[in-house]
Amino acid sequence: MSSKTAPPRVTILTVSATASRGDMMRVIWSLAWPAIMTFGLESLVGLVDTLMVGRLGATAVAGVGVGTQILNAVSVMNMALATGTVALVARHVGGNDRPGAAAVLQQSIYVALAVGLAIAVPVTLWAPTLVSIFKVDTHVLDAGTAWVRTIMFGVPSMAMFAVIAAGLRGAGDMRTPLMIGALVNVLNVLMGYVLIFGKLGLPALGVRGTATASAIAFTVGALLGLVSLLRKTSVLKLSRARLAINVGVIQRLFAVGSPTGAEQLLMQVGFLLYLRIASQYGTSAVAAYFIGVRILALSFLPGFGFGAAASTIVGQQLGARLPDNARRSGWEANRLAMLSMSAAAIVIFIFARHIAELFIDDPLVVADAVSFIHVLAAAQPLMAADSTLGGALRGAGDTRFPLLTVIVGFYGARLGCAWAAANLLGLDLGWVWAALLGDYVLRAVLKAWRFNSGRWQRVRV
């Protein structure tokens, strides 16, 4: 039978209870590497954008960085819907219910488009007020406002692409999101270069150029994602028979995804508060923070990739009523992530100054960035456990416990210690950076305890 008429292939991953570690590693790696590549390309685009914007000066870097934090806060709804989508799709696929999995994805797309539009409009109107929360100077305020208002045009498309990719991953198809994401990222970089610096006869848009490129690229990505779901060979297919809104499915999506949305919202608010504490040390500290975040995005790739793999395989094994396989897979994914990120930690610690100098030549910013990168390097193994075990729990539908860890770790340890260092003890910026170590220690330990308890195996989705 030709590939054009072959039936859709759903990847149901079964790990034998007696499988060797090598066999399990191969299954997990088959899921993780496309996700790592996908997130890696996204991070690479972020790095290239930062490098290009860095040529415009520290004000531009800080403005885009502040705007990115606002976009991240807006994107919590993407994470919520994606989490609900991957958990439900994986559970249906594991139970050999492909139509049910496709129905979940179709409803997710509806919700993503509606919520994206509902959020983009008010954020566009209130952009100056939102940027001013960071207490930045007038020039950074103007740059951040221009970036936010431009990027909001792409938010509905970003939301749609996020849930389409999540649904395909939940069904075991990691490669389609990778291929579409690669095209989106190449388009983003090329258009960014043209629009930021005014090439090919076009006007130089500066910080608005990078936002315009991203908005257009993600719109193309969302359209390609929809087209992929219409192919006969797609693991999940859109259907005219499921065009009607299904309130029951949407309720299930929100039941699983809402705690993750709350978790991500708390984290993004926490990032804003953390950045506001750092901003007390000047614009150089703000710019250094965002440079460090870009480095983190690359070093964190194994955590994202193995976390995505853990979500898929844990959800599918539970759907197939194989809870012991789900447990073994989650722990093995965590082990691989910690080994990978520990290796990355050594590299970024040793070359911290060289890395910082790639982004900007301001000596004050470089010095602040180096101290932040050193702390991030020390936290890498903890971040690996936090991301991978968190992914495993979310794949099982256990989304409330990760929310609790954010309250305890991020707000109790990171923000509490950072605020005390800056406002009570009058310590230097390095101590504010170091506060995140306590955060990741608590989150990693709590999630390891939860996963070991096995309570996530009894969560209904």
NULUMFI-887562 format. One record per residue (C-alpha): y, x, z. Coordinates in steps of 0.25 Angstrom, whole numbers, plus 5000, padded with zeros to 4 digits. Last residue first. Layout:
N
yy->Y; xx->X; zz->Z
...
//
This chain:
461
yy->5050; xx->4967; zz->5134
yy->5042; xx->4967; zz->5147
yy->5042; xx->4979; zz->5156
yy->5028; xx->4982; zz->5162
yy->5027; xx->4996; zz->5156
yy->5041; xx->5000; zz->5162
yy->5035; xx->5000; zz->5176
yy->5027; xx->5012; zz->5173
yy->5032; xx->5020; zz->5185
yy->5032; xx->5033; zz->5177
yy->5043; xx->5027; zz->5167
yy->5051; xx->5023; zz->5179
yy->5050; xx->5037; zz->5186
yy->5053; xx->5044; zz->5174
yy->5065; xx->5035; zz->5171
yy->5071; xx->5038; zz->5185
yy->5069; xx->5053; zz->5184
yy->5076; xx->5054; zz->5171
yy->5087; xx->5045; zz->5175
yy->5090; xx->5052; zz->5188
yy->5089; xx->5066; zz->5182
yy->5098; xx->5062; zz->5170
yy->5109; xx->5057; zz->5179
yy->5109; xx->5069; zz->5188
yy->5110; xx->5078; zz->5176
yy->5122; xx->5070; zz->5171
yy->5131; xx->5074; zz->5183
yy->5131; xx->5089; zz->5177
yy->5141; xx->5085; zz->5167
yy->5151; xx->5081; zz->5178
yy->5148; xx->5094; zz->5185
yy->5151; xx->5102; zz->5173
yy->5165; xx->5095; zz->5172
yy->5170; xx->5102; zz->5185
yy->5169; xx->5097; zz->5199
yy->5180; xx->5089; zz->5206
yy->5171; xx->5084; zz->5217
yy->5175; xx->5069; zz->5217
yy->5180; xx->5066; zz->5203
yy->5173; xx->5075; zz->5193
yy->5160; xx->5078; zz->5201
yy->5159; xx->5064; zz->5208
yy->5161; xx->5057; zz->5194
yy->5150; xx->5066; zz->5188
yy->5140; xx->5063; zz->5200
yy->5142; xx->5048; zz->5200
yy->5142; xx->5047; zz->5184
yy->5129; xx->5055; zz->5183
yy->5121; xx->5052; zz->5195
yy->5124; xx->5037; zz->5198
yy->5129; xx->5032; zz->5185
yy->5120; xx->5039; zz->5176
yy->5107; xx->5041; zz->5185
yy->5107; xx->5028; zz->5193
yy->5113; xx->5018; zz->5183
yy->5106; xx->5025; zz->5171
yy->5093; xx->5025; zz->5178
yy->5094; xx->5010; zz->5181
yy->5096; xx->5007; zz->5166
yy->5084; xx->5015; zz->5163
yy->5076; xx->5005; zz->5172
yy->5081; xx->4993; zz->5165
yy->5075; xx->4996; zz->5151
yy->5061; xx->4995; zz->5153
yy->5058; xx->4990; zz->5139
yy->5046; xx->4999; zz->5137
yy->5054; xx->5007; zz->5127
yy->5065; xx->5007; zz->5137
yy->5057; xx->5014; zz->5147
yy->5052; xx->5024; zz->5136
yy->5066; xx->5027; zz->5132
yy->5070; xx->5029; zz->5146
yy->5059; xx->5039; zz->5148
yy->5064; xx->5046; zz->5135
yy->5078; xx->5047; zz->5138
yy->5078; xx->5050; zz->5153
yy->5067; xx->5060; zz->5152
yy->5074; xx->5067; zz->5141
yy->5088; xx->5067; zz->5148
yy->5081; xx->5073; zz->5160
yy->5076; xx->5084; zz->5151
yy->5090; xx->5086; zz->5145
yy->5098; xx->5086; zz->5158
yy->5100; xx->5102; zz->5158
yy->5105; xx->5102; zz->5144
yy->5115; xx->5091; zz->5146
yy->5121; xx->5099; zz->5158
yy->5122; xx->5111; zz->5149
yy->5129; xx->5103; zz->5138
yy->5139; xx->5098; zz->5148
yy->5143; xx->5112; zz->5152
yy->5144; xx->5116; zz->5137
yy->5153; xx->5104; zz->5134
yy->5163; xx->5107; zz->5144
yy->5164; xx->5121; zz->5139
yy->5165; xx->5117; zz->5124
yy->5175; xx->5107; zz->5127
yy->5184; xx->5117; zz->5134
yy->5182; xx->5127; zz->5123
yy->5186; xx->5117; zz->5112
yy->5178; xx->5122; zz->5100
yy->5170; xx->5109; zz->5098
yy->5156; xx->5104; zz->5094
yy->5149; xx->5116; zz->5090
yy->5155; xx->5123; zz->5102
yy->5147; xx->5114; zz->5111
yy->5133; xx->5118; zz->5105
yy->5137; xx->5133; zz->5107
yy->5140; xx->5131; zz->5121
yy->5128; xx->5123; zz->5125
yy->5118; xx->5133; zz->5118
yy->5109; xx->5136; zz->5129
yy->5110; xx->5122; zz->5136
yy->5108; xx->5115; zz->5123
yy->5095; xx->5123; zz->5119
yy->5089; xx->5122; zz->5133
yy->5091; xx->5107; zz->5134
yy->5085; xx->5105; zz->5120
yy->5072; xx->5110; zz->5126
yy->5073; xx->5101; zz->5138
yy->5075; xx->5090; zz->5128
yy->5062; xx->5092; zz->5121
yy->5054; xx->5094; zz->5133
yy->5060; xx->5081; zz->5140
yy->5058; xx->5073; zz->5127
yy->5043; xx->5077; zz->5126
yy->5040; xx->5074; zz->5140
yy->5047; xx->5060; zz->5139
yy->5040; xx->5056; zz->5127
yy->5027; xx->5060; zz->5134
yy->5030; xx->5051; zz->5146
yy->5034; xx->5039; zz->5137
yy->5021; xx->5040; zz->5129
yy->5012; xx->5041; zz->5141
yy->5018; xx->5029; zz->5147
yy->5018; xx->5021; zz->5134
yy->5003; xx->5024; zz->5133
yy->5000; xx->5019; zz->5146
yy->5007; xx->5006; zz->5143
yy->4999; xx->5003; zz->5131
yy->5001; xx->4988; zz->5129
yy->5004; xx->4990; zz->5114
yy->5019; xx->4985; zz->5117
yy->5019; xx->4995; zz->5129
yy->5015; xx->5006; zz->5119
yy->5025; xx->5002; zz->5109
yy->5037; xx->5002; zz->5119
yy->5032; xx->5015; zz->5125
yy->5031; xx->5021; zz->5111
yy->5045; xx->5016; zz->5106
yy->5053; xx->5019; zz->5118
yy->5046; xx->5033; zz->5120
yy->5050; xx->5037; zz->5106
yy->5064; xx->5033; zz->5108
yy->5065; xx->5041; zz->5121
yy->5058; xx->5053; zz->5114
yy->5069; xx->5053; zz->5103
yy->5080; xx->5051; zz->5113
yy->5076; xx->5061; zz->5123
yy->5072; xx->5071; zz->5111
yy->5086; xx->5069; zz->5106
yy->5094; xx->5072; zz->5119
yy->5098; xx->5086; zz->5114
yy->5105; xx->5080; zz->5102
yy->5113; xx->5069; zz->5110
yy->5115; xx->5079; zz->5121
yy->5123; xx->5088; zz->5112
yy->5132; xx->5076; zz->5107
yy->5134; xx->5072; zz->5122
yy->5138; xx->5086; zz->5125
yy->5149; xx->5086; zz->5114
yy->5153; xx->5072; zz->5120
yy->5155; xx->5078; zz->5134
yy->5162; xx->5090; zz->5129
yy->5173; xx->5081; zz->5122
yy->5175; xx->5073; zz->5135
yy->5175; xx->5086; zz->5144
yy->5185; xx->5092; zz->5134
yy->5194; xx->5080; zz->5135
yy->5196; xx->5082; zz->5150
yy->5189; xx->5084; zz->5163
yy->5191; xx->5069; zz->5167
yy->5184; xx->5066; zz->5154
yy->5170; xx->5070; zz->5161
yy->5172; xx->5058; zz->5171
yy->5175; xx->5049; zz->5159
yy->5163; xx->5054; zz->5151
yy->5154; xx->5050; zz->5163
yy->5160; xx->5036; zz->5163
yy->5158; xx->5035; zz->5148
yy->5144; xx->5040; zz->5149
yy->5142; xx->5030; zz->5161
yy->5147; xx->5019; zz->5152
yy->5137; xx->5023; zz->5141
yy->5126; xx->5024; zz->5151
yy->5129; xx->5011; zz->5157
yy->5129; xx->5005; zz->5143
yy->5116; xx->5012; zz->5140
yy->5109; xx->5006; zz->5152
yy->5115; xx->4992; zz->5150
yy->5110; xx->4993; zz->5136
yy->5096; xx->4998; zz->5141
yy->5096; xx->4986; zz->5150
yy->5099; xx->4977; zz->5139
yy->5088; xx->4982; zz->5130
yy->5076; xx->4975; zz->5135
yy->5081; xx->4962; zz->5139
yy->5091; xx->4963; zz->5127
yy->5080; xx->4964; zz->5117
yy->5072; xx->4953; zz->5123
yy->5083; xx->4944; zz->5123
yy->5085; xx->4947; zz->5108
yy->5071; xx->4944; zz->5105
yy->5072; xx->4931; zz->5112
yy->5085; xx->4927; zz->5105
yy->5079; xx->4929; zz->5091
yy->5090; xx->4928; zz->5081
yy->5085; xx->4923; zz->5068
yy->5082; xx->4933; zz->5057
yy->5068; xx->4935; zz->5061
yy->5061; xx->4928; zz->5049
yy->5070; xx->4936; zz->5040
yy->5063; xx->4949; zz->5045
yy->5068; xx->4963; zz->5048
yy->5056; xx->4973; zz->5048
yy->5050; xx->4982; zz->5058
yy->5041; xx->4994; zz->5054
yy->5048; xx->4994; zz->5041
yy->5039; xx->4995; zz->5029
yy->5044; xx->4982; zz->5022
yy->5058; xx->4987; zz->5023
yy->5068; xx->4977; zz->5029
yy->5070; xx->4985; zz->5042
yy->5074; xx->4998; zz->5035
yy->5085; xx->4990; zz->5029
yy->5091; xx->4986; zz->5042
yy->5090; xx->5000; zz->5047
yy->5097; xx->5005; zz->5034
yy->5109; xx->4995; zz->5037
yy->5110; xx->5000; zz->5051
yy->5110; xx->5014; zz->5047
yy->5121; xx->5011; zz->5036
yy->5129; xx->5005; zz->5047
yy->5126; xx->5017; zz->5056
yy->5132; xx->5026; zz->5046
yy->5145; xx->5018; zz->5044
yy->5148; xx->5018; zz->5059
yy->5145; xx->5032; zz->5061
yy->5154; xx->5037; zz->5049
yy->5165; xx->5028; zz->5054
yy->5164; xx->5034; zz->5068
yy->5164; xx->5049; zz->5063
yy->5176; xx->5046; zz->5054
yy->5184; xx->5039; zz->5065
yy->5184; xx->5052; zz->5073
yy->5192; xx->5059; zz->5061
yy->5194; xx->5049; zz->5050
yy->5197; xx->5060; zz->5039
yy->5201; xx->5052; zz->5027
yy->5191; xx->5052; zz->5015
yy->5192; xx->5061; zz->5003
yy->5178; xx->5066; zz->5004
yy->5180; xx->5071; zz->5018
yy->5189; xx->5066; zz->5029
yy->5185; xx->5074; zz->5041
yy->5179; xx->5063; zz->5050
yy->5175; xx->5054; zz->5038
yy->5168; xx->5063; zz->5029
yy->5161; xx->5070; zz->5041
yy->5157; xx->5057; zz->5047
yy->5152; xx->5052; zz->5034
yy->5142; xx->5063; zz->5033
yy->5138; xx->5063; zz->5047
yy->5136; xx->5048; zz->5048
yy->5128; xx->5047; zz->5035
yy->5119; xx->5058; zz->5040
yy->5117; xx->5050; zz->5053
yy->5114; xx->5037; zz->5046
yy->5104; xx->5043; zz->5037
yy->5097; xx->5050; zz->5048
yy->5097; xx->5037; zz->5056
yy->5090; xx->5029; zz->5045
yy->5079; xx->5039; zz->5044
yy->5077; xx->5040; zz->5059
yy->5078; xx->5025; zz->5061
yy->5067; xx->5024; zz->5051
yy->5059; xx->5035; zz->5057
yy->5056; xx->5030; zz->5071
yy->5048; xx->5018; zz->5067
yy->5039; xx->5016; zz->5079
yy->5043; xx->5001; zz->5081
yy->5052; xx->5004; zz->5092
yy->5059; xx->5014; zz->5083
yy->5061; xx->5004; zz->5072
yy->5067; xx->4994; zz->5083
yy->5076; xx->5005; zz->5088
yy->5081; xx->5010; zz->5075
yy->5085; xx->4995; zz->5071
yy->5091; xx->4993; zz->5085
yy->5100; xx->5006; zz->5083
yy->5104; xx->5003; zz->5069
yy->5109; xx->4989; zz->5072
yy->5117; xx->4994; zz->5084
yy->5123; xx->5005; zz->5076
yy->5127; xx->4995; zz->5065
yy->5134; xx->4986; zz->5075
yy->5141; xx->4999; zz->5080
yy->5146; xx->5004; zz->5067
yy->5160; xx->4998; zz->5067
yy->5162; xx->5002; zz->5081
yy->5162; xx->5017; zz->5076
yy->5176; xx->5015; zz->5071
yy->5183; xx->5009; zz->5084
yy->5176; xx->5019; zz->5093
yy->5180; xx->5031; zz->5084
yy->5195; xx->5027; zz->5084
yy->5195; xx->5024; zz->5099
yy->5189; xx->5038; zz->5102
yy->5199; xx->5045; zz->5094
yy->5211; xx->5038; zz->5099
yy->5206; xx->5039; zz->5114
yy->5204; xx->5054; zz->5112
yy->5218; xx->5056; zz->5107
yy->5224; xx->5047; zz->5119
yy->5216; xx->5055; zz->5130
yy->5203; xx->5051; zz->5135
yy->5201; xx->5042; zz->5148
yy->5187; xx->5038; zz->5143
yy->5190; xx->5023; zz->5145
yy->5201; xx->5025; zz->5134
yy->5190; xx->5024; zz->5124
yy->5186; xx->5010; zz->5128
yy->5200; xx->5005; zz->5128
yy->5203; xx->5011; zz->5114
yy->5190; xx->5005; zz->5108
yy->5193; xx->4991; zz->5113
yy->5193; xx->4984; zz->5099
yy->5182; xx->4992; zz->5093
yy->5174; xx->4990; zz->5106
yy->5176; xx->4975; zz->5105
yy->5171; xx->4975; zz->5090
yy->5159; xx->4984; zz->5091
yy->5152; xx->4977; zz->5103
yy->5150; xx->4963; zz->5096
yy->5146; xx->4970; zz->5083
yy->5136; xx->4978; zz->5089
yy->5130; xx->4967; zz->5097
yy->5128; xx->4958; zz->5085
yy->5122; xx->4969; zz->5076
yy->5113; xx->4974; zz->5087
yy->5108; xx->4960; zz->5091
yy->5104; xx->4957; zz->5077
yy->5097; xx->4970; zz->5075
yy->5089; xx->4968; zz->5088
yy->5084; xx->4955; zz->5083
yy->5078; xx->4961; zz->5071
yy->5072; xx->4972; zz->5080
yy->5065; xx->4962; zz->5089
yy->5060; xx->4954; zz->5077
yy->5054; xx->4967; zz->5071
yy->5046; xx->4970; zz->5084
yy->5041; xx->4956; zz->5085
yy->5037; xx->4956; zz->5070
yy->5029; xx->4970; zz->5073
yy->5021; xx->4965; zz->5085
yy->5010; xx->4975; zz->5087
yy->5012; xx->4976; zz->5102
yy->5018; xx->4990; zz->5101
yy->5027; xx->4985; zz->5090
yy->5032; xx->4974; zz->5099
yy->5034; xx->4983; zz->5111
yy->5041; xx->4993; zz->5102
yy->5050; xx->4983; zz->5096
yy->5054; xx->4978; zz->5110
yy->5057; xx->4991; zz->5116
yy->5064; xx->4996; zz->5104
yy->5073; xx->4984; zz->5102
yy->5077; xx->4983; zz->5117
yy->5081; xx->4998; zz->5117
yy->5088; xx->4997; zz->5104
yy->5096; xx->4985; zz->5109
yy->5100; xx->4991; zz->5121
yy->5103; xx->5005; zz->5115
yy->5112; xx->4998; zz->5104
yy->5119; xx->4990; zz->5115
yy->5122; xx->5003; zz->5122
yy->5129; xx->5007; zz->5109
yy->5143; xx->5002; zz->5113
yy->5142; xx->5012; zz->5125
yy->5138; xx->5023; zz->5115
yy->5150; xx->5019; zz->5106
yy->5159; xx->5021; zz->5118
yy->5154; xx->5034; zz->5121
yy->5155; xx->5038; zz->5106
yy->5170; xx->5035; zz->5107
yy->5172; xx->5044; zz->5118
yy->5165; xx->5055; zz->5110
yy->5173; xx->5052; zz->5098
yy->5186; xx->5053; zz->5105
yy->5181; xx->5066; zz->5113
yy->5177; xx->5073; zz->5100
yy->5190; xx->5068; zz->5093
yy->5198; xx->5074; zz->5104
yy->5191; xx->5087; zz->5105
yy->5194; xx->5090; zz->5090
yy->5192; xx->5085; zz->5076
yy->5181; xx->5096; zz->5074
yy->5174; xx->5089; zz->5085
yy->5173; xx->5077; zz->5077
yy->5164; xx->5084; zz->5067
yy->5155; xx->5090; zz->5078
yy->5154; xx->5077; zz->5085
yy->5150; xx->5070; zz->5072
yy->5140; xx->5081; zz->5070
yy->5134; xx->5080; zz->5084
yy->5133; xx->5065; zz->5083
yy->5126; xx->5066; zz->5070
yy->5117; xx->5075; zz->5076
yy->5114; xx->5065; zz->5087
yy->5111; xx->5054; zz->5077
yy->5102; xx->5064; zz->5070
yy->5095; xx->5067; zz->5083
yy->5093; xx->5053; zz->5087
yy->5086; xx->5050; zz->5074
yy->5078; xx->5063; zz->5074
yy->5074; xx->5061; zz->5089
yy->5070; xx->5047; zz->5085
yy->5061; xx->5052; zz->5073
yy->5055; xx->5062; zz->5083
yy->5052; xx->5053; zz->5094
yy->5042; xx->5043; zz->5088
yy->5033; xx->5053; zz->5082
yy->5035; xx->5062; zz->5094
yy->5029; xx->5051; zz->5103
yy->5017; xx->5050; zz->5095
yy->5015; xx->5065; zz->5093
yy->5017; xx->5067; zz->5108
yy->5007; xx->5057; zz->5112
yy->4996; xx->5064; zz->5103
yy->5000; xx->5077; zz->5109
yy->4999; xx->5072; zz->5123
yy->4985; xx->5067; zz->5120
yy->4982; xx->5053; zz->5118
yy->4972; xx->5047; zz->5129
yy->4980; xx->5034; zz->5131
yy->4982; xx->5033; zz->5116
yy->4997; xx->5032; zz->5111
yy->4999; xx->5020; zz->5102
yy->5012; xx->5020; zz->5094
yy->5014; xx->5007; zz->5085
yy->5022; xx->5011; zz->5073
yy->5024; xx->4999; zz->5065
yy->5021; xx->5000; zz->5050
yy->5027; xx->4989; zz->5041
yy->5018; xx->4985; zz->5030
yy->5017; xx->4994; zz->5018
yy->5023; xx->4987; zz->5005
yy->5033; xx->4998; zz->5001
yy->5024; xx->5009; zz->5007
yy->5014; xx->5006; zz->4996
yy->5000; xx->5000; zz->5000
//
